[in-house]
Amino acid sequence: MRGSRLVPLLTFAVSAVALAVISLGFFQKAEAPRGLVVDETIASIGGPFELTTHQGERLTDQDLRGSPFAVFFGFTFCPEVCPTTLWEMTDALQSLGDDAANLKVLFITVDPERDTPEALERYLQSFDPRITGLTGTPEEIEAVSETYRVFSRKVPIDGGDYTMDHTATTYLMDSNGRFTSTISYEEQKQTRMEKLRLLAGR
């Protein structure tokens, strides 16, 4: 009789401990400081790359060591997301003032067939000159997209042409090339600037 009462009590005790552990883990994650990387999978975003700038020069991840940077993937024929994001980054660089000198902004094409260095140079004339456009061979673009876990694909449109569907996120990397946070498409300016000011100080 005593044993039959003991089993439910033990079951209750184990359940209570498990619930406490789960709850503790939840609140620890929920209360993590903004910008802190908790998930090791997410922390693996970024890595080695070698691409060509809109000025025809080669740029590697090693060239960026010592400077935090923001990187966005898009294409010059993009009707809305890309120009909006680049205008937001243009505004951010101007708003940062002297701190902008500590930050690099990269725009990597997902459409290397059309986005040659010359095409990128023409396109970026509408935005802050401190933004660097990057292109490369299809293989190089595929490699860097995988490194940053960026999705992109061709979408056929009328007339035999195509557009691109792609990830609309800006990745924020510290001066050691490590992922720190993201800026979502059309994120509120105050939040966006808080993240960029924090990044510029790294």
PyRosetta script that sets phi, psi and omega in degrees:
from pyrosetta import init, pose_from_sequence

init()
pose = pose_from_sequence("MRGSRLVPLLTFAVSAVALAVISLGFFQKAEAPRGLVVDETIASIGGPFELTTHQGERLTDQDLRGSPFAVFFGFTFCPEVCPTTLWEMTDALQSLGDDAANLKVLFITVDPERDTPEALERYLQSFDPRITGLTGTPEEIEAVSETYRVFSRKVPIDGGDYTMDHTATTYLMDSNGRFTSTISYEEQKQTRMEKLRLLAGR")
pose.set_psi(1, -43.8)
pose.set_omega(1, -179.2)
pose.set_phi(2, -64.9)
pose.set_psi(2, -37.4)
pose.set_omega(2, 179.5)
pose.set_phi(3, -65.2)
pose.set_psi(3, -37.8)
pose.set_omega(3, -178.9)
pose.set_phi(4, -66.7)
pose.set_psi(4, -28.4)
pose.set_omega(4, 176.7)
pose.set_phi(5, -78.4)
pose.set_psi(5, -30.3)
pose.set_omega(5, -176.5)
pose.set_phi(6, -67.8)
pose.set_psi(6, -36.6)
pose.set_omega(6, -178.0)
pose.set_phi(7, -60.5)
pose.set_psi(7, -50.4)
pose.set_omega(7, 177.8)
pose.set_phi(8, -59.7)
pose.set_psi(8, -36.7)
pose.set_omega(8, -179.2)
pose.set_phi(9, -65.9)
pose.set_psi(9, -42.2)
pose.set_omega(9, 178.0)
pose.set_phi(10, -64.2)
pose.set_psi(10, -41.4)
pose.set_omega(10, 178.7)
pose.set_phi(11, -60.6)
pose.set_psi(11, -42.4)
pose.set_omega(11, 179.5)
pose.set_phi(12, -64.2)
pose.set_psi(12, -42.9)
pose.set_omega(12, -178.4)
pose.set_phi(13, -63.5)
pose.set_psi(13, -44.6)
pose.set_omega(13, 179.5)
pose.set_phi(14, -63.0)
pose.set_psi(14, -42.0)
pose.set_omega(14, 179.9)
pose.set_phi(15, -63.1)
pose.set_psi(15, -39.6)
pose.set_omega(15, -178.7)
pose.set_phi(16, -65.4)
pose.set_psi(16, -42.9)
pose.set_omega(16, 179.1)
pose.set_phi(17, -63.8)
pose.set_psi(17, -44.2)
pose.set_omega(17, 179.4)
pose.set_phi(18, -60.6)
pose.set_psi(18, -42.6)
pose.set_omega(18, 179.4)
pose.set_phi(19, -63.2)
pose.set_psi(19, -39.6)
pose.set_omega(19, 180.0)
pose.set_phi(20, -64.9)
pose.set_psi(20, -41.6)
pose.set_omega(20, 179.6)
pose.set_phi(21, -64.4)
pose.set_psi(21, -45.8)
pose.set_omega(21, 178.9)
pose.set_phi(22, -61.5)
pose.set_psi(22, -43.8)
pose.set_omega(22, -179.5)
pose.set_phi(23, -63.9)
pose.set_psi(23, -42.0)
pose.set_omega(23, 178.8)
pose.set_phi(24, -60.8)
pose.set_psi(24, -44.6)
pose.set_omega(24, 178.7)
pose.set_phi(25, -62.2)
pose.set_psi(25, -39.3)
pose.set_omega(25, -180.0)
pose.set_phi(26, -63.1)
pose.set_psi(26, -48.6)
pose.set_omega(26, -177.0)
pose.set_phi(27, -70.1)
pose.set_psi(27, -30.7)
pose.set_omega(27, 176.4)
pose.set_phi(28, -64.2)
pose.set_psi(28, -41.7)
pose.set_omega(28, 178.5)
pose.set_phi(29, -69.9)
pose.set_psi(29, -40.2)
pose.set_omega(29, -177.4)
pose.set_phi(30, -65.0)
pose.set_psi(30, -30.7)
pose.set_omega(30, -175.7)
pose.set_phi(31, -97.1)
pose.set_psi(31, 7.6)
pose.set_omega(31, -179.9)
pose.set_phi(32, -62.3)
pose.set_psi(32, 137.7)
pose.set_omega(32, -179.3)
pose.set_phi(33, -57.2)
pose.set_psi(33, 146.6)
pose.set_omega(33, 179.5)
pose.set_phi(34, -59.9)
pose.set_psi(34, 132.2)
pose.set_omega(34, 178.9)
pose.set_phi(35, 92.7)
pose.set_psi(35, -10.5)
pose.set_omega(35, -179.8)
pose.set_phi(36, -79.2)
pose.set_psi(36, 130.7)
pose.set_omega(36, 179.4)
pose.set_phi(37, -84.8)
pose.set_psi(37, 121.8)
pose.set_omega(37, 179.9)
pose.set_phi(38, -105.5)
pose.set_psi(38, -43.2)
pose.set_omega(38, -176.8)
pose.set_phi(39, -80.9)
pose.set_psi(39, 119.9)
pose.set_omega(39, -178.5)
pose.set_phi(40, -64.6)
pose.set_psi(40, -28.6)
pose.set_omega(40, 177.7)
pose.set_phi(41, -65.3)
pose.set_psi(41, -44.0)
pose.set_omega(41, 178.3)
pose.set_phi(42, -66.0)
pose.set_psi(42, -36.4)
pose.set_omega(42, -178.2)
pose.set_phi(43, -63.9)
pose.set_psi(43, -18.7)
pose.set_omega(43, -178.5)
pose.set_phi(44, -81.9)
pose.set_psi(44, 1.2)
pose.set_omega(44, 177.4)
pose.set_phi(45, -64.6)
pose.set_psi(45, 135.5)
pose.set_omega(45, 179.6)
pose.set_phi(46, 99.0)
pose.set_psi(46, 167.5)
pose.set_omega(46, -179.7)
pose.set_phi(47, 155.1)
pose.set_psi(47, -166.0)
pose.set_omega(47, -175.8)
pose.set_phi(48, -63.8)
pose.set_psi(48, 143.9)
pose.set_omega(48, 172.3)
pose.set_phi(49, -158.8)
pose.set_psi(49, 160.7)
pose.set_omega(49, 174.3)
pose.set_phi(50, -144.7)
pose.set_psi(50, 116.9)
pose.set_omega(50, -174.8)
pose.set_phi(51, -135.8)
pose.set_psi(51, 177.5)
pose.set_omega(51, -179.5)
pose.set_phi(52, -111.2)
pose.set_psi(52, 130.0)
pose.set_omega(52, -178.9)
pose.set_phi(53, -75.8)
pose.set_psi(53, 170.1)
pose.set_omega(53, 178.7)
pose.set_phi(54, -69.8)
pose.set_psi(54, -7.3)
pose.set_omega(54, 175.7)
pose.set_phi(55, -101.3)
pose.set_psi(55, 6.8)
pose.set_omega(55, 175.4)
pose.set_phi(56, 85.2)
pose.set_psi(56, 9.0)
pose.set_omega(56, -179.8)
pose.set_phi(57, -99.2)
pose.set_psi(57, 152.1)
pose.set_omega(57, 177.6)
pose.set_phi(58, -83.6)
pose.set_psi(58, 138.8)
pose.set_omega(58, 179.9)
pose.set_phi(59, -133.0)
pose.set_psi(59, 132.3)
pose.set_omega(59, 177.8)
pose.set_phi(60, -119.5)
pose.set_psi(60, 167.8)
pose.set_omega(60, 176.4)
pose.set_phi(61, -61.3)
pose.set_psi(61, -30.2)
pose.set_omega(61, 179.9)
pose.set_phi(62, -67.3)
pose.set_psi(62, -29.4)
pose.set_omega(62, 177.7)
pose.set_phi(63, -66.8)
pose.set_psi(63, -20.2)
pose.set_omega(63, -177.1)
pose.set_phi(64, -93.8)
pose.set_psi(64, -6.8)
pose.set_omega(64, -178.8)
pose.set_phi(65, -59.0)
pose.set_psi(65, 133.3)
pose.set_omega(65, -177.0)
pose.set_phi(66, 97.2)
pose.set_psi(66, -10.5)
pose.set_omega(66, 179.6)
pose.set_phi(67, -127.3)
pose.set_psi(67, 123.9)
pose.set_omega(67, 172.6)
pose.set_phi(68, -67.0)
pose.set_psi(68, 153.6)
pose.set_omega(68, -179.6)
pose.set_phi(69, -148.7)
pose.set_psi(69, 155.2)
pose.set_omega(69, 174.3)
pose.set_phi(70, -111.6)
pose.set_psi(70, 135.5)
pose.set_omega(70, -177.2)
pose.set_phi(71, -131.5)
pose.set_psi(71, 132.4)
pose.set_omega(71, -179.3)
pose.set_phi(72, -127.7)
pose.set_psi(72, 138.5)
pose.set_omega(72, 179.7)
pose.set_phi(73, -104.6)
pose.set_psi(73, 130.4)
pose.set_omega(73, 179.4)
pose.set_phi(74, -165.0)
pose.set_psi(74, -154.7)
pose.set_omega(74, 179.1)
pose.set_phi(75, -158.9)
pose.set_psi(75, 156.4)
pose.set_omega(75, -171.3)
pose.set_phi(76, -72.5)
pose.set_psi(76, -20.1)
pose.set_omega(76, 178.6)
pose.set_phi(77, -89.8)
pose.set_psi(77, 6.5)
pose.set_omega(77, -178.3)
pose.set_phi(78, -65.1)
pose.set_psi(78, 127.5)
pose.set_omega(78, -174.0)
pose.set_phi(79, -79.4)
pose.set_psi(79, -25.1)
pose.set_omega(79, -172.3)
pose.set_phi(80, -143.4)
pose.set_psi(80, -57.3)
pose.set_omega(80, -171.5)
pose.set_phi(81, -59.0)
pose.set_psi(81, -49.2)
pose.set_omega(81, -175.3)
pose.set_phi(82, -66.3)
pose.set_psi(82, -51.0)
pose.set_omega(82, 178.8)
pose.set_phi(83, -63.0)
pose.set_psi(83, -34.7)
pose.set_omega(83, 177.7)
pose.set_phi(84, -63.4)
pose.set_psi(84, -46.5)
pose.set_omega(84, -179.7)
pose.set_phi(85, -63.8)
pose.set_psi(85, -41.8)
pose.set_omega(85, -179.3)
pose.set_phi(86, -68.8)
pose.set_psi(86, -33.6)
pose.set_omega(86, 174.9)
pose.set_phi(87, -67.6)
pose.set_psi(87, -38.4)
pose.set_omega(87, 177.6)
pose.set_phi(88, -64.3)
pose.set_psi(88, -39.8)
pose.set_omega(88, 178.2)
pose.set_phi(89, -70.4)
pose.set_psi(89, -34.1)
pose.set_omega(89, 175.2)
pose.set_phi(90, -61.6)
pose.set_psi(90, -46.9)
pose.set_omega(90, 178.3)
pose.set_phi(91, -62.7)
pose.set_psi(91, -40.1)
pose.set_omega(91, -179.0)
pose.set_phi(92, -64.5)
pose.set_psi(92, -44.0)
pose.set_omega(92, 179.8)
pose.set_phi(93, -61.4)
pose.set_psi(93, -38.7)
pose.set_omega(93, 178.4)
pose.set_phi(94, -69.8)
pose.set_psi(94, -38.4)
pose.set_omega(94, -179.4)
pose.set_phi(95, -70.6)
pose.set_psi(95, -28.1)
pose.set_omega(95, -179.6)
pose.set_phi(96, -70.9)
pose.set_psi(96, -20.2)
pose.set_omega(96, 179.6)
pose.set_phi(97, 63.3)
pose.set_psi(97, -132.2)
pose.set_omega(97, -177.4)
pose.set_phi(98, -63.9)
pose.set_psi(98, -26.5)
pose.set_omega(98, -179.1)
pose.set_phi(99, -66.1)
pose.set_psi(99, -20.2)
pose.set_omega(99, -179.5)
pose.set_phi(100, -63.4)
pose.set_psi(100, -22.7)
pose.set_omega(100, 179.9)
pose.set_phi(101, -66.6)
pose.set_psi(101, -19.9)
pose.set_omega(101, -179.2)
pose.set_phi(102, -89.3)
pose.set_psi(102, -1.7)
pose.set_omega(102, -171.8)
pose.set_phi(103, -125.1)
pose.set_psi(103, 136.6)
pose.set_omega(103, 174.3)
pose.set_phi(104, -110.5)
pose.set_psi(104, 144.1)
pose.set_omega(104, 179.4)
pose.set_phi(105, -121.9)
pose.set_psi(105, 125.6)
pose.set_omega(105, -177.6)
pose.set_phi(106, -116.3)
pose.set_psi(106, 139.0)
pose.set_omega(106, 174.9)
pose.set_phi(107, -120.7)
pose.set_psi(107, 105.9)
pose.set_omega(107, -177.0)
pose.set_phi(108, -100.2)
pose.set_psi(108, 125.0)
pose.set_omega(108, -179.1)
pose.set_phi(109, -73.9)
pose.set_psi(109, 147.3)
pose.set_omega(109, 171.1)
pose.set_phi(110, -106.3)
pose.set_psi(110, 7.7)
pose.set_omega(110, -177.8)
pose.set_phi(111, -128.8)
pose.set_psi(111, 65.4)
pose.set_omega(111, -174.8)
pose.set_phi(112, -65.1)
pose.set_psi(112, -19.4)
pose.set_omega(112, 179.6)
pose.set_phi(113, -63.8)
pose.set_psi(113, -38.5)
pose.set_omega(113, -179.1)
pose.set_phi(114, -101.9)
pose.set_psi(114, -30.2)
pose.set_omega(114, -174.6)
pose.set_phi(115, -89.7)
pose.set_psi(115, 78.1)
pose.set_omega(115, 173.7)
pose.set_phi(116, -75.6)
pose.set_psi(116, 168.8)
pose.set_omega(116, 174.9)
pose.set_phi(117, -54.9)
pose.set_psi(117, -39.6)
pose.set_omega(117, 179.9)
pose.set_phi(118, -64.9)
pose.set_psi(118, -41.0)
pose.set_omega(118, 179.2)
pose.set_phi(119, -66.1)
pose.set_psi(119, -40.2)
pose.set_omega(119, 178.0)
pose.set_phi(120, -65.1)
pose.set_psi(120, -39.8)
pose.set_omega(120, -179.7)
pose.set_phi(121, -62.4)
pose.set_psi(121, -44.1)
pose.set_omega(121, 178.3)
pose.set_phi(122, -62.9)
pose.set_psi(122, -43.3)
pose.set_omega(122, -176.9)
pose.set_phi(123, -64.7)
pose.set_psi(123, -42.6)
pose.set_omega(123, -174.3)
pose.set_phi(124, -77.1)
pose.set_psi(124, -6.3)
pose.set_omega(124, 176.4)
pose.set_phi(125, -63.0)
pose.set_psi(125, -19.4)
pose.set_omega(125, -179.6)
pose.set_phi(126, -84.6)
pose.set_psi(126, -3.7)
pose.set_omega(126, -174.7)
pose.set_phi(127, -126.7)
pose.set_psi(127, -179.0)
pose.set_omega(127, -177.7)
pose.set_phi(128, -58.6)
pose.set_psi(128, 132.3)
pose.set_omega(128, -176.9)
pose.set_phi(129, -66.8)
pose.set_psi(129, -10.9)
pose.set_omega(129, 178.7)
pose.set_phi(130, -81.6)
pose.set_psi(130, -6.6)
pose.set_omega(130, 176.6)
pose.set_phi(131, -81.7)
pose.set_psi(131, 128.9)
pose.set_omega(131, -178.9)
pose.set_phi(132, -103.3)
pose.set_psi(132, 124.0)
pose.set_omega(132, 175.4)
pose.set_phi(133, -87.8)
pose.set_psi(133, 142.8)
pose.set_omega(133, -178.3)
pose.set_phi(134, -132.9)
pose.set_psi(134, 136.9)
pose.set_omega(134, 176.5)
pose.set_phi(135, -139.6)
pose.set_psi(135, -175.1)
pose.set_omega(135, -179.2)
pose.set_phi(136, 176.3)
pose.set_psi(136, -168.0)
pose.set_omega(136, 175.3)
pose.set_phi(137, -71.7)
pose.set_psi(137, 160.8)
pose.set_omega(137, 176.1)
pose.set_phi(138, -54.5)
pose.set_psi(138, -35.4)
pose.set_omega(138, 180.0)
pose.set_phi(139, -68.1)
pose.set_psi(139, -39.9)
pose.set_omega(139, 179.3)
pose.set_phi(140, -67.6)
pose.set_psi(140, -40.3)
pose.set_omega(140, 179.0)
pose.set_phi(141, -68.0)
pose.set_psi(141, -39.1)
pose.set_omega(141, 177.0)
pose.set_phi(142, -62.8)
pose.set_psi(142, -40.3)
pose.set_omega(142, -178.8)
pose.set_phi(143, -65.5)
pose.set_psi(143, -46.4)
pose.set_omega(143, -178.9)
pose.set_phi(144, -70.4)
pose.set_psi(144, -31.7)
pose.set_omega(144, 176.1)
pose.set_phi(145, -63.9)
pose.set_psi(145, -40.8)
pose.set_omega(145, 177.5)
pose.set_phi(146, -66.2)
pose.set_psi(146, -38.8)
pose.set_omega(146, 179.6)
pose.set_phi(147, -60.6)
pose.set_psi(147, -39.1)
pose.set_omega(147, -179.2)
pose.set_phi(148, -96.8)
pose.set_psi(148, 5.3)
pose.set_omega(148, 178.6)
pose.set_phi(149, 56.8)
pose.set_psi(149, 43.7)
pose.set_omega(149, -179.8)
pose.set_phi(150, -95.5)
pose.set_psi(150, 134.2)
pose.set_omega(150, 176.5)
pose.set_phi(151, -95.1)
pose.set_psi(151, 138.1)
pose.set_omega(151, 171.8)
pose.set_phi(152, -156.0)
pose.set_psi(152, 149.9)
pose.set_omega(152, 177.0)
pose.set_phi(153, -159.1)
pose.set_psi(153, 151.9)
pose.set_omega(153, 175.6)
pose.set_phi(154, -74.9)
pose.set_psi(154, 141.0)
pose.set_omega(154, 177.0)
pose.set_phi(155, -125.3)
pose.set_psi(155, 110.0)
pose.set_omega(155, -179.7)
pose.set_phi(156, -61.6)
pose.set_psi(156, 143.7)
pose.set_omega(156, 175.8)
pose.set_phi(157, -130.7)
pose.set_psi(157, 173.9)
pose.set_omega(157, -177.4)
pose.set_phi(158, -57.9)
pose.set_psi(158, 145.9)
pose.set_omega(158, 177.5)
pose.set_phi(159, 88.2)
pose.set_psi(159, 7.1)
pose.set_omega(159, 179.0)
pose.set_phi(160, 82.4)
pose.set_psi(160, 2.9)
pose.set_omega(160, 179.6)
pose.set_phi(161, -88.3)
pose.set_psi(161, -173.2)
pose.set_omega(161, 178.9)
pose.set_phi(162, -151.4)
pose.set_psi(162, 160.4)
pose.set_omega(162, 170.6)
pose.set_phi(163, -123.1)
pose.set_psi(163, -177.5)
pose.set_omega(163, -178.4)
pose.set_phi(164, -124.7)
pose.set_psi(164, 134.4)
pose.set_omega(164, 170.1)
pose.set_phi(165, -99.2)
pose.set_psi(165, 131.6)
pose.set_omega(165, -174.1)
pose.set_phi(166, -156.0)
pose.set_psi(166, 164.2)
pose.set_omega(166, 176.5)
pose.set_phi(167, -62.4)
pose.set_psi(167, 132.5)
pose.set_omega(167, -177.3)
pose.set_phi(168, -110.4)
pose.set_psi(168, 51.5)
pose.set_omega(168, -177.2)
pose.set_phi(169, -124.3)
pose.set_psi(169, 141.0)
pose.set_omega(169, 173.4)
pose.set_phi(170, -98.2)
pose.set_psi(170, 128.4)
pose.set_omega(170, -178.6)
pose.set_phi(171, -97.9)
pose.set_psi(171, 135.4)
pose.set_omega(171, -180.0)
pose.set_phi(172, -108.0)
pose.set_psi(172, 122.9)
pose.set_omega(172, -174.9)
pose.set_phi(173, -121.3)
pose.set_psi(173, 139.7)
pose.set_omega(173, -178.8)
pose.set_phi(174, -81.0)
pose.set_psi(174, -176.8)
pose.set_omega(174, -174.2)
pose.set_phi(175, -68.7)
pose.set_psi(175, -10.6)
pose.set_omega(175, 175.2)
pose.set_phi(176, -100.6)
pose.set_psi(176, 8.3)
pose.set_omega(176, 179.8)
pose.set_phi(177, 77.7)
pose.set_psi(177, 18.9)
pose.set_omega(177, -179.2)
pose.set_phi(178, -98.3)
pose.set_psi(178, 139.9)
pose.set_omega(178, 179.1)
pose.set_phi(179, -64.4)
pose.set_psi(179, 135.4)
pose.set_omega(179, 178.3)
pose.set_phi(180, -120.2)
pose.set_psi(180, -39.4)
pose.set_omega(180, -175.2)
pose.set_phi(181, -169.8)
pose.set_psi(181, -176.4)
pose.set_omega(181, 176.6)
pose.set_phi(182, -133.8)
pose.set_psi(182, 161.5)
pose.set_omega(182, 168.1)
pose.set_phi(183, -117.9)
pose.set_psi(183, 123.5)
pose.set_omega(183, -179.9)
pose.set_phi(184, -79.2)
pose.set_psi(184, 159.1)
pose.set_omega(184, 178.4)
pose.set_phi(185, -60.7)
pose.set_psi(185, 127.2)
pose.set_omega(185, -179.9)
pose.set_phi(186, 57.9)
pose.set_psi(186, 34.4)
pose.set_omega(186, 173.1)
pose.set_phi(187, -64.1)
pose.set_psi(187, 150.4)
pose.set_omega(187, -177.8)
pose.set_phi(188, -57.2)
pose.set_psi(188, 140.2)
pose.set_omega(188, -174.9)
pose.set_phi(189, -58.2)
pose.set_psi(189, -42.1)
pose.set_omega(189, -178.2)
pose.set_phi(190, -59.8)
pose.set_psi(190, -44.5)
pose.set_omega(190, 179.0)
pose.set_phi(191, -66.2)
pose.set_psi(191, -43.0)
pose.set_omega(191, 179.9)
pose.set_phi(192, -59.7)
pose.set_psi(192, -44.2)
pose.set_omega(192, -177.9)
pose.set_phi(193, -70.1)
pose.set_psi(193, -35.1)
pose.set_omega(193, 177.0)
pose.set_phi(194, -59.9)
pose.set_psi(194, -44.0)
pose.set_omega(194, -179.5)
pose.set_phi(195, -66.7)
pose.set_psi(195, -41.3)
pose.set_omega(195, -177.2)
pose.set_phi(196, -71.9)
pose.set_psi(196, -36.1)
pose.set_omega(196, 175.8)
pose.set_phi(197, -64.6)
pose.set_psi(197, -41.0)
pose.set_omega(197, 177.1)
pose.set_phi(198, -63.6)
pose.set_psi(198, -42.6)
pose.set_omega(198, -179.5)
pose.set_phi(199, -65.1)
pose.set_psi(199, -41.6)
pose.set_omega(199, -177.6)
pose.set_phi(200, -63.5)
pose.set_psi(200, -21.0)
pose.set_omega(200, 179.7)
pose.set_phi(201, -88.7)
pose.set_psi(201, -0.8)
pose.set_omega(201, -176.4)
pose.set_phi(202, -93.0)
pose.dump_pdb("model.pdb")
